[in-house]
């Protein structure tokens, strides 16, 4: 089922596909238990609005975050959010039935924090942030940490981050991802990015076009730890990086190209 087959809306909607192989009805996470659900106006599942008050917690008590999936199959889930939402922290934390998520028409410009949005989503494979305005985002720590099946993240031209201060563990433990395109990111103010691309053993191409001005000593071993695929390539702007990034932090089996060689 394609995310493109959807009802057109103006803004503030997150489109998701969930999948379950369970043939009998079972309550499973619809969103993260630590996400502020007061940000949610309504939820549609297969174009039918559900009663949010009937979602249950881990003990089956109403007022939680778990929905009863009736059986095996794909479920299109649409989250409609408030105009004034400023944080997406832990929105899908540990939601193991989520397989794709699309912020393509997400027209909210005041998001400042995206900590752990998809952390530990063990089955998510594709995430689309095209047209997402990230100019006010300050913290993106752990956003994809432990997304072990993630293979495709699209940021797009609007995902510029001039306010970003923290990005530690951003892609840590994304064991299947091969390509990360962050060419529109601004990391010039960021001071925390320990293990930002660590434990990505399949990472083959990384695209950057930003200055990294404050590389802490912990990054000498942690920035790319266990991301050592033979023949991997970093594409970046030579004018914005000091030699120390290459000499001290990049794995020795990686090669580099000037950003003008971007494919």
Residue, then its C-alpha position, 0 to 999 in steps of 0.5 A: x500500500x503506497x503512502x501516495x494513495x491518500x486523502x489530500x489535506x492542507x497541513x499538520x498531518x503525519x502519514x504512516x503505514x503499520x504492518x502486523x503479521x498477527x492473525x488475531x486481534x492484539x493491542x500494540x503501540x500506536x505512538x510512543x508512551x512518552x509522546x505528549x498526546x495532547x498534541x494530537x487532534x485526531x487519528x485516522x486508521x484506514x480513513x476511519x477516525x478512532x476514539x483516542x480516549x479508548x487507547x489503552x496503556x500497558x495494563x489495558x487501562x484507557x487513556x494510553x497509547x495502544x490500539x487493538x489491531x484486528x488482524x494481519x495486514x497493512x494499516x494506513x495511520x494519519x496523525x493530525x497535530x495541533x498548530x502550536x506543537x513544538x516537540x515531536x520527542x519520542x513520538x514513535x519510540x519503540x513502535x514496532x509495527x511502524x514500517x514507513x512514515x511520511x512528513x511530506x505535507x507536515x506544515x508546522x514551522x515551530x518544532x524545536x525538539x525531535x529527541x528519539x522520534x523513531x528510536x528503537x522502531x525495529x521495523x521502520x524502513x523508510x522515513x520522508x521529511x521532504x518539505x519539513x521545516x527544521x530551522x528551529x530544531x535544537x535537539x535531534x538526539x537519538x532520532x533514529x537510534x536502533x532503527x535496525x531496518x532503516x534503509x531510506x531517509x529523505x530530508x529534502x531542501x527544507x531540512x536546514x538546521x541553523x539552530x541545531x545544538x545536539x545530534x548525538x546518536x542520530x544514526x547510531x545502530x542503523x545497521x542496514x542504512x547504506x546512504x545518508x544525505x545530510x547536504x542541507x544540514x547545518x552543523x556549525x552550532x552543534x556541539x554534541x554529536x557523539x556516535x552520530x554515524x556510529x555502528x552503521x556497518x553498511x554505510x557506504x555514502x555520506x553527504x555533508x555540506x556544512x562546517x563542523x566547528x566543535x569536534x570534542x575529543x570523544x569523537x576521535x573514536x566514537x563518531x564513526x565507530x564500527x562504520x567501516x564498510x570497505x570503499x565507503x565515501x564521504x562527500x563534503x565541502x573541502x572549504x568547511x572542514x579542517x584536516x583533523x576531521x579526515x586525519x583523526x576521525x574518519x575511518x582510514x578505509x573511507x575515501x573523500x570527494x569535494x561536495x561539487x562531486x555530489x551525485 
